[in-house]
Amino acid sequence: MASAKAIYYNDNKTKKLLNVDGEKRPISFQIFGSDEISLAYSAKYLSEFADIIDINMGCPAPKVVKNGDGSKLLLDLEKAKKVMEAVVKNSKVPVTLKIRKGWDKEHIVACEIAKIAERTGISAITVHGRTRTEYYGGMADLEIIKKVKESVKIPVIGNGDIIDEETALRMFKETNVDGIMIGRAAFGNPWIFKRIIHYLQTGEKLENITNQEKLEVIKEHIKLATKENKQAAVFELRKHIAWYTKNLKNSSEFRNSINKIENEEELIEKINEYFKTL
């Protein structure tokens, strides 16, 4: 997810976000913004090396919506249409759209915006079954996702509250979506995708990964994250390691101890020590 304006102004930090060396394809870049000039430029620029460009109209973060971006566009469907047109017109690759069901309970616009998206040439749409004001509280509304699916012919992807095999199956069964998107449940749990795919294909659950396998994944994550900026990565990694070790023995004490660490070597040493106690 990158700011269209940051891409337009050639921001160095954003360029690093767009580094895809060694990544598997297909690669999708998600852009956010409400300025048509920067969005058009970003679409043209990114479609030279992306396989898909996704427009974010779902982000609830205050720093995004205060500029009229993300889910704030759900309050201005004419503006949302212009944003989609600018990206579709300037992209060489398929353009997709991510939305929430609306801004608040008075502005439930998912079906309406999905129809606009289809007319403007959007190739697929992802629907998070919550309004912006709900953030991540309560339960995702599967009924609105089902209604969106019934209202358009383009593929619809369901998002919200998919945390395991059963909730993935429920999303497919109750909404008839073409695909699912997993967000927060992947934090500290990157094998969730493999587990869900296996379950949907066979009806059987894979064995839980061992602590040793988890340790290897954590260390691989650290290695990849510290390539660019070791110091910044160590601070960022603290929360990821907290997610990886959630619900393990004495995990809260362990998390408290790593939150004081500032270098990679000490971090790996502390993780190795902790996993030996398991």
Summary of the structure (lengths in Angstrom):
residues: 278
radius of gyration: 20.2
end to end distance: 36.3
largest distance: 57.9
contacts: 875
relative contact order: 0.07
helix: 51%
strand: 13%
